[in-house]
Amino acid sequence: MPTPSMEDYIEQIYLLIEEKGYARVSDIAENLSVHPSSVTKMVQKLDQEKYLVYEKYRGLVLTANGKKVGKRLVYRHDLLEQLLQIIGVKEENIYQDVEGIEHHLSWDSIDRIGDLVEYFQEKPVRIEQLKAIQKKNEDVEK
Ligand SMILES: [Mn+2]
């Protein structure tokens, strides 16, 4: 099992390779707001644990397992963003909140949240009903 920090790296590497076709140490460092030397260290660790293959002058490639894990981590992140959007969390809070919670839920909870998101998406009237409750609670707070 990757640690939360390893998960952040695998997730970013997966996204970069999806977007650009490759993941450079400098891009990973920028996206995670860390020093490039930290990236090099973590990349070596991820190489040892067989999530990727790292060659200093040729860049890095995810292994089959690294891709599988990366795909699941990106799915988890996107799903949690969808959940927060549906329940009406302000756009400016969504990314940071997901970064804060994503590592701390079991896959059981993730799958149940998947059901919940589907529940709302299946019938948009359910989202409207939730909004009506929020409106009522906001009025009470005022
Ligand atoms: Mn994330």
Backbone and ligand atoms as CSV (ligand in chain L), in Angstrom:
chain,resi,resn,atom,element,x,y,z
A,1,MET,N,N,0.837,-1.217,0.000
A,1,MET,CA,C,0.000,0.000,0.000
A,1,MET,C,C,0.866,1.259,0.000
A,2,PRO,N,N,0.638,2.164,-0.943
A,2,PRO,CA,C,1.408,3.421,-0.930
A,2,PRO,C,C,0.977,4.327,0.225
A,3,THR,N,N,1.923,5.109,0.762
A,3,THR,CA,C,1.587,6.092,1.805
A,3,THR,C,C,0.869,7.280,1.148
A,4,PRO,N,N,0.214,8.147,1.965
A,4,PRO,CA,C,-0.448,9.321,1.378
A,4,PRO,C,C,0.477,10.132,0.470
A,5,SER,N,N,1.704,10.328,0.902
A,5,SER,CA,C,2.636,11.108,0.091
A,5,SER,C,C,2.953,10.390,-1.234
A,6,MET,N,N,3.171,9.095,-1.159
A,6,MET,CA,C,3.396,8.324,-2.388
A,6,MET,C,C,2.186,8.430,-3.310
A,7,GLU,N,N,1.011,8.399,-2.713
A,7,GLU,CA,C,-0.212,8.501,-3.520
A,7,GLU,C,C,-0.252,9.827,-4.281
A,8,ASP,N,N,0.118,10.926,-3.603
A,8,ASP,CA,C,0.130,12.229,-4.275
A,8,ASP,C,C,1.056,12.205,-5.490
A,9,TYR,N,N,2.209,11.606,-5.332
A,9,TYR,CA,C,3.167,11.555,-6.441
A,9,TYR,C,C,2.653,10.681,-7.579
A,10,ILE,N,N,2.169,9.507,-7.239
A,10,ILE,CA,C,1.681,8.606,-8.299
A,10,ILE,C,C,0.538,9.283,-9.063
A,11,GLU,N,N,-0.342,9.947,-8.310
A,11,GLU,CA,C,-1.478,10.632,-8.926
A,11,GLU,C,C,-0.991,11.715,-9.908
A,12,GLN,N,N,-0.042,12.530,-9.450
A,12,GLN,CA,C,0.460,13.609,-10.312
A,12,GLN,C,C,1.201,13.064,-11.529
A,13,ILE,N,N,1.998,12.033,-11.316
A,13,ILE,CA,C,2.747,11.447,-12.434
A,13,ILE,C,C,1.774,10.882,-13.463
A,14,TYR,N,N,0.749,10.208,-12.979
A,14,TYR,CA,C,-0.262,9.640,-13.879
A,14,TYR,C,C,-0.931,10.752,-14.688
A,15,LEU,N,N,-1.295,11.847,-14.014
A,15,LEU,CA,C,-1.959,12.964,-14.701
A,15,LEU,C,C,-1.037,13.602,-15.734
A,16,LEU,N,N,0.214,13.802,-15.365
A,16,LEU,CA,C,1.163,14.432,-16.300
A,16,LEU,C,C,1.357,13.572,-17.543
A,17,ILE,N,N,1.494,12.266,-17.334
A,17,ILE,CA,C,1.702,11.383,-18.486
A,17,ILE,C,C,0.446,11.370,-19.362
A,18,GLU,N,N,-0.721,11.428,-18.712
A,18,GLU,CA,C,-1.968,11.484,-19.486
A,18,GLU,C,C,-2.040,12.753,-20.327
A,19,GLU,N,N,-1.641,13.886,-19.708
A,19,GLU,CA,C,-1.746,15.175,-20.384
A,19,GLU,C,C,-0.666,15.382,-21.438
A,20,LYS,N,N,0.597,15.054,-21.074
A,20,LYS,CA,C,1.724,15.425,-21.919
A,20,LYS,C,C,2.415,14.244,-22.566
A,21,GLY,N,N,2.181,13.059,-22.033
A,21,GLY,CA,C,2.885,11.892,-22.560
A,21,GLY,C,C,4.147,11.578,-21.774
A,22,TYR,N,N,4.549,12.493,-20.883
A,22,TYR,CA,C,5.728,12.245,-20.056
A,22,TYR,C,C,5.600,13.037,-18.752
A,23,ALA,N,N,6.396,12.667,-17.755
A,23,ALA,CA,C,6.380,13.382,-16.474
A,23,ALA,C,C,7.814,13.749,-16.118
A,24,ARG,N,N,8.107,15.049,-16.103
A,24,ARG,CA,C,9.451,15.501,-15.725
A,24,ARG,C,C,9.495,15.838,-14.249
A,25,VAL,N,N,10.663,15.641,-13.660
A,25,VAL,CA,C,10.858,15.959,-12.241
A,25,VAL,C,C,10.430,17.399,-11.956
A,26,SER,N,N,10.805,18.337,-12.855
A,26,SER,CA,C,10.478,19.751,-12.620
A,26,SER,C,C,8.961,19.989,-12.625
A,27,ASP,N,N,8.247,19.294,-13.505
A,27,ASP,CA,C,6.783,19.458,-13.551
A,27,ASP,C,C,6.119,18.863,-12.319
A,28,ILE,N,N,6.617,17.714,-11.892
A,28,ILE,CA,C,6.062,17.076,-10.693
A,28,ILE,C,C,6.277,18.008,-9.499
A,29,ALA,N,N,7.496,18.562,-9.394
A,29,ALA,CA,C,7.831,19.462,-8.285
A,29,ALA,C,C,6.893,20.666,-8.281
A,30,GLU,N,N,6.656,21.235,-9.462
A,30,GLU,CA,C,5.795,22.404,-9.554
A,30,GLU,C,C,4.364,22.059,-9.137
A,31,ASN,N,N,3.836,20.967,-9.679
A,31,ASN,CA,C,2.444,20.600,-9.386
A,31,ASN,C,C,2.214,20.268,-7.916
A,32,LEU,N,N,3.238,19.747,-7.259
A,32,LEU,CA,C,3.067,19.370,-5.849
A,32,LEU,C,C,3.652,20.427,-4.905
A,33,SER,N,N,4.165,21.526,-5.476
A,33,SER,CA,C,4.793,22.589,-4.681
A,33,SER,C,C,5.859,22.036,-3.733
A,34,VAL,N,N,6.754,21.236,-4.284
A,34,VAL,CA,C,7.872,20.714,-3.491
A,34,VAL,C,C,9.180,20.958,-4.243
A,35,HIS,N,N,10.295,20.772,-3.556
A,35,HIS,CA,C,11.600,20.968,-4.162
A,35,HIS,C,C,11.931,19.777,-5.082
A,36,PRO,N,N,12.577,20.048,-6.228
A,36,PRO,CA,C,12.918,18.944,-7.134
A,36,PRO,C,C,13.705,17.812,-6.465
A,37,SER,N,N,14.531,18.150,-5.463
A,37,SER,CA,C,15.293,17.079,-4.809
A,37,SER,C,C,14.370,16.113,-4.051
A,38,SER,N,N,13.243,16.632,-3.540
A,38,SER,CA,C,12.270,15.752,-2.883
A,38,SER,C,C,11.636,14.818,-3.913
A,39,VAL,N,N,11.410,15.373,-5.107
A,39,VAL,CA,C,10.811,14.548,-6.170
A,39,VAL,C,C,11.755,13.413,-6.532
A,40,THR,N,N,13.042,13.746,-6.710
A,40,THR,CA,C,14.027,12.720,-7.076
A,40,THR,C,C,14.055,11.613,-6.034
A,41,LYS,N,N,14.022,12.013,-4.768
A,41,LYS,CA,C,14.052,11.025,-3.684
A,41,LYS,C,C,12.827,10.105,-3.747
A,42,MET,N,N,11.661,10.730,-3.912
A,42,MET,CA,C,10.428,9.939,-3.934
A,42,MET,C,C,10.359,9.053,-5.175
A,43,VAL,N,N,10.824,9.592,-6.290
A,43,VAL,CA,C,10.800,8.807,-7.528
A,43,VAL,C,C,11.667,7.554,-7.370
A,44,GLN,N,N,12.793,7.697,-6.674
A,44,GLN,CA,C,13.654,6.534,-6.428
A,44,GLN,C,C,12.935,5.496,-5.559
A,45,LYS,N,N,12.210,6.008,-4.575
A,45,LYS,CA,C,11.447,5.109,-3.703
A,45,LYS,C,C,10.349,4.391,-4.492
A,46,LEU,N,N,9.666,5.150,-5.348
A,46,LEU,CA,C,8.592,4.551,-6.154
A,46,LEU,C,C,9.146,3.544,-7.157
A,47,ASP,N,N,10.368,3.794,-7.577
A,47,ASP,CA,C,11.054,2.840,-8.459
A,47,ASP,C,C,11.345,1.548,-7.683
A,48,GLN,N,N,11.891,1.703,-6.470
A,48,GLN,CA,C,12.172,0.530,-5.630
A,48,GLN,C,C,10.921,-0.300,-5.367
A,49,GLU,N,N,9.788,0.396,-5.188
A,49,GLU,CA,C,8.546,-0.320,-4.872
A,49,GLU,C,C,7.774,-0.717,-6.125
A,50,LYS,N,N,8.457,-0.529,-7.269
A,50,LYS,CA,C,7.950,-1.012,-8.559
A,50,LYS,C,C,6.656,-0.350,-9.045
A,51,TYR,N,N,6.498,0.938,-8.689
A,51,TYR,CA,C,5.387,1.686,-9.272
A,51,TYR,C,C,5.819,2.327,-10.584
A,52,LEU,N,N,7.142,2.528,-10.712
A,52,LEU,CA,C,7.656,3.133,-11.941
A,52,LEU,C,C,9.100,2.712,-12.163
A,53,VAL,N,N,9.563,3.027,-13.370
A,53,VAL,CA,C,10.968,2.786,-13.698
A,53,VAL,C,C,11.578,4.148,-13.990
A,54,TYR,N,N,12.658,4.460,-13.287
A,54,TYR,CA,C,13.284,5.772,-13.413
A,54,TYR,C,C,14.700,5.641,-13.943
A,55,GLU,N,N,14.950,6.304,-15.069
A,55,GLU,CA,C,16.311,6.366,-15.601
A,55,GLU,C,C,16.666,7.831,-15.724
A,56,LYS,N,N,17.778,8.195,-15.096
A,56,LYS,CA,C,18.113,9.596,-14.926
A,56,LYS,C,C,17.982,10.436,-16.207
A,57,TYR,N,N,18.460,9.949,-17.307
A,57,TYR,CA,C,18.441,10.789,-18.507
A,57,TYR,C,C,17.299,10.460,-19.452
A,58,ARG,N,N,16.530,9.455,-19.109
A,58,ARG,CA,C,15.444,9.077,-20.018
A,58,ARG,C,C,14.067,9.335,-19.438
A,59,GLY,N,N,14.035,9.785,-18.181
A,59,GLY,CA,C,12.753,10.093,-17.580
A,59,GLY,C,C,12.133,8.889,-16.903
A,60,LEU,N,N,10.848,8.972,-16.631
A,60,LEU,CA,C,10.235,7.887,-15.879
A,60,LEU,C,C,8.991,7.345,-16.561
A,61,VAL,N,N,8.771,6.083,-16.337
A,61,VAL,CA,C,7.647,5.363,-16.934
A,61,VAL,C,C,6.937,4.594,-15.824
A,62,LEU,N,N,5.626,4.685,-15.775
A,62,LEU,CA,C,4.883,3.911,-14.781
A,62,LEU,C,C,4.864,2.440,-15.184
A,63,THR,N,N,4.980,1.564,-14.205
A,63,THR,CA,C,4.821,0.127,-14.460
A,63,THR,C,C,3.318,-0.154,-14.612
A,64,ALA,N,N,2.983,-1.380,-14.969
A,64,ALA,CA,C,1.560,-1.740,-15.092
A,64,ALA,C,C,0.848,-1.480,-13.765
A,65,ASN,N,N,1.490,-1.861,-12.665
A,65,ASN,CA,C,0.867,-1.618,-11.355
A,65,ASN,C,C,0.774,-0.119,-11.055
A,66,GLY,N,N,1.815,0.634,-11.403
A,66,GLY,CA,C,1.801,2.081,-11.194
A,66,GLY,C,C,0.647,2.734,-11.945
A,67,LYS,N,N,0.410,2.273,-13.170
A,67,LYS,CA,C,-0.705,2.811,-13.969
A,67,LYS,C,C,-2.043,2.475,-13.330
A,68,LYS,N,N,-2.157,1.242,-12.870
A,68,LYS,CA,C,-3.414,0.792,-12.263
A,68,LYS,C,C,-3.720,1.626,-11.017
A,69,VAL,N,N,-2.694,1.791,-10.169
A,69,VAL,CA,C,-2.862,2.573,-8.945
A,69,VAL,C,C,-3.152,4.039,-9.306
A,70,GLY,N,N,-2.397,4.592,-10.248
A,70,GLY,CA,C,-2.585,5.988,-10.660
A,70,GLY,C,C,-3.998,6.244,-11.145
A,71,LYS,N,N,-4.498,5.319,-11.954
A,71,LYS,CA,C,-5.843,5.471,-12.502
A,71,LYS,C,C,-6.891,5.506,-11.388
A,72,ARG,N,N,-6.721,4.634,-10.408
A,72,ARG,CA,C,-7.648,4.576,-9.281
A,72,ARG,C,C,-7.576,5.840,-8.423
A,73,LEU,N,N,-6.362,6.380,-8.258
A,73,LEU,CA,C,-6.190,7.589,-7.442
A,73,LEU,C,C,-6.826,8.797,-8.130
A,74,VAL,N,N,-6.686,8.863,-9.450
A,74,VAL,CA,C,-7.282,9.972,-10.194
A,74,VAL,C,C,-8.810,9.846,-10.166
A,75,TYR,N,N,-9.297,8.614,-10.298
A,75,TYR,CA,C,-10.743,8.374,-10.198
A,75,TYR,C,C,-11.252,8.839,-8.823
A,76,ARG,N,N,-10.537,8.462,-7.772
A,76,ARG,CA,C,-10.942,8.817,-6.418
A,76,ARG,C,C,-10.997,10.340,-6.247
A,77,HIS,N,N,-9.949,11.017,-6.734
A,77,HIS,CA,C,-9.918,12.478,-6.634
A,77,HIS,C,C,-11.117,13.100,-7.378
A,78,ASP,N,N,-11.336,12.650,-8.603
A,78,ASP,CA,C,-12.430,13.218,-9.408
A,78,ASP,C,C,-13.788,12.946,-8.777
A,79,LEU,N,N,-13.947,11.736,-8.245
A,79,LEU,CA,C,-15.214,11.371,-7.606
A,79,LEU,C,C,-15.496,12.282,-6.401
A,80,LEU,N,N,-14.482,12.516,-5.589
A,80,LEU,CA,C,-14.674,13.363,-4.412
A,80,LEU,C,C,-14.967,14.804,-4.825
A,81,GLU,N,N,-14.339,15.265,-5.918
A,81,GLU,CA,C,-14.675,16.612,-6.416
A,81,GLU,C,C,-16.137,16.666,-6.844
A,82,GLN,N,N,-16.575,15.618,-7.526
A,82,GLN,CA,C,-17.983,15.570,-7.955
A,82,GLN,C,C,-18.913,15.617,-6.749
A,83,LEU,N,N,-18.570,14.830,-5.715
A,83,LEU,CA,C,-19.403,14.801,-4.512
A,83,LEU,C,C,-19.518,16.201,-3.914
A,84,LEU,N,N,-18.370,16.865,-3.743
A,84,LEU,CA,C,-18.402,18.190,-3.107
A,84,LEU,C,C,-19.168,19.192,-3.969
A,85,GLN,N,N,-19.030,19.063,-5.298
A,85,GLN,CA,C,-19.796,19.940,-6.189
A,85,GLN,C,C,-21.287,19.712,-6.009
A,86,ILE,N,N,-21.679,18.433,-6.027
A,86,ILE,CA,C,-23.102,18.092,-5.916
A,86,ILE,C,C,-23.690,18.606,-4.612
A,87,ILE,N,N,-22.952,18.463,-3.526
A,87,ILE,CA,C,-23.530,18.879,-2.242
A,87,ILE,C,C,-23.389,20.384,-2.007
A,88,GLY,N,N,-22.869,21.089,-3.011
A,88,GLY,CA,C,-22.925,22.549,-2.968
A,88,GLY,C,C,-21.750,23.243,-2.307
A,89,VAL,N,N,-20.609,22.536,-2.177
A,89,VAL,CA,C,-19.414,23.181,-1.626
A,89,VAL,C,C,-18.922,24.234,-2.621
A,90,LYS,N,N,-18.485,25.361,-2.113
A,90,LYS,CA,C,-18.015,26.451,-2.979
A,90,LYS,C,C,-16.813,26.002,-3.807
A,91,GLU,N,N,-16.833,26.398,-5.078
A,91,GLU,CA,C,-15.788,26.018,-6.036
A,91,GLU,C,C,-14.381,26.245,-5.472
A,92,GLU,N,N,-14.176,27.377,-4.791
A,92,GLU,CA,C,-12.831,27.713,-4.306
A,92,GLU,C,C,-12.342,26.787,-3.178
A,93,ASN,N,N,-13.255,26.029,-2.578
A,93,ASN,CA,C,-12.843,25.124,-1.497
A,93,ASN,C,C,-12.624,23.693,-1.963
A,94,ILE,N,N,-13.121,23.379,-3.145
A,94,ILE,CA,C,-13.200,21.974,-3.543
A,94,ILE,C,C,-11.836,21.302,-3.652
A,95,TYR,N,N,-10.902,21.893,-4.396
A,95,TYR,CA,C,-9.634,21.199,-4.635
A,95,TYR,C,C,-8.886,20.910,-3.332
A,96,GLN,N,N,-8.749,21.940,-2.502
A,96,GLN,CA,C,-8.005,21.769,-1.251
A,96,GLN,C,C,-8.688,20.772,-0.309
A,97,ASP,N,N,-10.019,20.807,-0.279
A,97,ASP,CA,C,-10.734,19.869,0.588
A,97,ASP,C,C,-10.523,18.433,0.117
A,98,VAL,N,N,-10.571,18.232,-1.186
A,98,VAL,CA,C,-10.347,16.876,-1.701
A,98,VAL,C,C,-8.922,16.432,-1.383
A,99,GLU,N,N,-7.962,17.312,-1.575
A,99,GLU,CA,C,-6.574,16.960,-1.237
A,99,GLU,C,C,-6.465,16.572,0.242
A,100,GLY,N,N,-7.270,17.212,1.075
A,100,GLY,CA,C,-7.221,16.940,2.502
A,100,GLY,C,C,-7.848,15.614,2.910
A,101,ILE,N,N,-8.889,15.197,2.195
A,101,ILE,CA,C,-9.602,13.980,2.643
A,101,ILE,C,C,-9.280,12.730,1.849
A,102,GLU,N,N,-8.774,12.876,0.629
A,102,GLU,CA,C,-8.721,11.722,-0.285
A,102,GLU,C,C,-7.905,10.544,0.252
A,103,HIS,N,N,-6.866,10.815,1.026
A,103,HIS,CA,C,-6.012,9.719,1.501
A,103,HIS,C,C,-6.579,9.001,2.711
A,104,HIS,N,N,-7.640,9.534,3.262
A,104,HIS,CA,C,-8.085,9.043,4.570
A,104,HIS,C,C,-9.389,8.274,4.532
A,105,LEU,N,N,-9.821,7.881,3.361
A,105,LEU,CA,C,-11.047,7.098,3.233
A,105,LEU,C,C,-10.712,5.703,2.738
A,106,SER,N,N,-11.439,4.721,3.239
A,106,SER,CA,C,-11.247,3.345,2.742
A,106,SER,C,C,-11.863,3.247,1.346
A,107,TRP,N,N,-11.474,2.211,0.619
A,107,TRP,CA,C,-12.082,2.016,-0.709
A,107,TRP,C,C,-13.548,1.653,-0.559
A,108,ASP,N,N,-13.915,1.114,0.576
A,108,ASP,CA,C,-15.331,0.864,0.852
A,108,ASP,C,C,-16.088,2.192,0.823
A,109,SER,N,N,-15.583,3.185,1.567
A,109,SER,CA,C,-16.250,4.491,1.578
A,109,SER,C,C,-16.261,5.123,0.181
A,110,ILE,N,N,-15.154,4.979,-0.541
A,110,ILE,CA,C,-15.096,5.548,-1.893
A,110,ILE,C,C,-16.184,4.930,-2.771
A,111,ASP,N,N,-16.333,3.617,-2.689
A,111,ASP,CA,C,-17.348,2.958,-3.515
A,111,ASP,C,C,-18.761,3.380,-3.127
A,112,ARG,N,N,-18.995,3.569,-1.817
A,112,ARG,CA,C,-20.325,4.010,-1.378
A,112,ARG,C,C,-20.568,5.456,-1.817
A,113,ILE,N,N,-19.535,6.283,-1.799
A,113,ILE,CA,C,-19.673,7.657,-2.298
A,113,ILE,C,C,-19.972,7.615,-3.803
A,114,GLY,N,N,-19.363,6.657,-4.484
A,114,GLY,CA,C,-19.679,6.463,-5.910
A,114,GLY,C,C,-21.164,6.201,-6.106
A,115,ASP,N,N,-21.745,5.369,-5.230
A,115,ASP,CA,C,-23.196,5.099,-5.307
A,115,ASP,C,C,-23.988,6.386,-5.077
A,116,LEU,N,N,-23.541,7.168,-4.087
A,116,LEU,CA,C,-24.264,8.390,-3.734
A,116,LEU,C,C,-24.237,9.400,-4.888
A,117,VAL,N,N,-23.080,9.548,-5.504
A,117,VAL,CA,C,-22.957,10.459,-6.646
A,117,VAL,C,C,-23.891,9.993,-7.767
A,118,GLU,N,N,-23.919,8.676,-7.974
A,118,GLU,CA,C,-24.808,8.128,-8.999
A,118,GLU,C,C,-26.269,8.409,-8.649
A,119,TYR,N,N,-26.589,8.282,-7.370
A,119,TYR,CA,C,-27.952,8.545,-6.898
A,119,TYR,C,C,-28.399,9.961,-7.287
A,120,PHE,N,N,-27.516,10.922,-7.099
A,120,PHE,CA,C,-27.864,12.303,-7.437
A,120,PHE,C,C,-27.883,12.527,-8.948
A,121,GLN,N,N,-26.907,11.941,-9.640
A,121,GLN,CA,C,-26.822,12.184,-11.080
A,121,GLN,C,C,-27.965,11.525,-11.846
A,122,GLU,N,N,-28.466,10.430,-11.311
A,122,GLU,CA,C,-29.560,9.711,-11.959
A,122,GLU,C,C,-30.796,10.585,-12.098
A,123,LYS,N,N,-31.089,11.342,-11.050
A,123,LYS,CA,C,-32.272,12.214,-11.064
A,123,LYS,C,C,-31.897,13.589,-10.507
A,124,PRO,N,N,-31.687,14.540,-11.418
A,124,PRO,CA,C,-31.268,15.884,-10.983
A,124,PRO,C,C,-32.242,16.523,-9.985
A,125,VAL,N,N,-33.500,16.049,-9.972
A,125,VAL,CA,C,-34.449,16.618,-9.011
A,125,VAL,C,C,-33.949,16.387,-7.573
A,126,ARG,N,N,-33.170,15.322,-7.378
A,126,ARG,CA,C,-32.620,15.039,-6.043
A,126,ARG,C,C,-31.633,16.134,-5.629
A,127,ILE,N,N,-30.883,16.644,-6.590
A,127,ILE,CA,C,-29.963,17.747,-6.294
A,127,ILE,C,C,-30.770,18.993,-5.934
A,128,GLU,N,N,-31.864,19.193,-6.642
A,128,GLU,CA,C,-32.731,20.347,-6.350
A,128,GLU,C,C,-33.311,20.243,-4.934
A,129,GLN,N,N,-33.678,19.027,-4.558
A,129,GLN,CA,C,-34.239,18.823,-3.203
A,129,GLN,C,C,-33.199,19.148,-2.132
A,130,LEU,N,N,-31.966,18.736,-2.406
A,130,LEU,CA,C,-30.880,19.031,-1.464
A,130,LEU,C,C,-30.663,20.545,-1.370
A,131,LYS,N,N,-30.716,21.191,-2.531
A,131,LYS,CA,C,-30.538,22.653,-2.546
A,131,LYS,C,C,-31.622,23.346,-1.744
A,132,ALA,N,N,-32.824,22.799,-1.793
A,132,ALA,CA,C,-33.936,23.397,-1.038
A,132,ALA,C,C,-33.643,23.319,0.464
A,133,ILE,N,N,-33.087,22.197,0.899
A,133,ILE,CA,C,-32.716,22.059,2.323
A,133,ILE,C,C,-31.627,23.064,2.686
A,134,GLN,N,N,-30.638,23.199,1.773
A,134,GLN,CA,C,-29.552,24.153,2.041
A,134,GLN,C,C,-30.080,25.568,2.157
A,135,LYS,N,N,-31.006,25.891,1.278
A,135,LYS,CA,C,-31.601,27.230,1.268
A,135,LYS,C,C,-32.290,27.480,2.607
A,136,LYS,N,N,-33.059,26.478,3.054
A,136,LYS,CA,C,-33.781,26.578,4.317
A,136,LYS,C,C,-32.789,26.800,5.479
A,137,ASN,N,N,-31.701,26.014,5.496
A,137,ASN,CA,C,-30.714,26.140,6.566
A,137,ASN,C,C,-29.980,27.476,6.522
A,138,GLU,N,N,-29.718,27.946,5.305
A,138,GLU,CA,C,-29.073,29.271,5.177
A,138,GLU,C,C,-29.974,30.357,5.757
A,139,ASP,N,N,-31.259,30.248,5.470
A,139,ASP,CA,C,-32.204,31.249,5.965
A,139,ASP,C,C,-32.249,31.242,7.492
A,140,VAL,N,N,-32.117,30.033,8.066
A,140,VAL,CA,C,-32.115,29.925,9.523
A,140,VAL,C,C,-30.859,30.588,10.110
A,141,GLU,N,N,-29.723,30.374,9.423
A,141,GLU,CA,C,-28.449,30.935,9.909
A,141,GLU,C,C,-28.444,32.458,9.904
A,142,LYS,N,N,-29.231,33.041,8.981
A,142,LYS,CA,C,-29.214,34.501,8.850
A,142,LYS,C,C,-29.916,35.204,10.009
L,1,MN,MN,MN,-5.529,14.554,-5.342
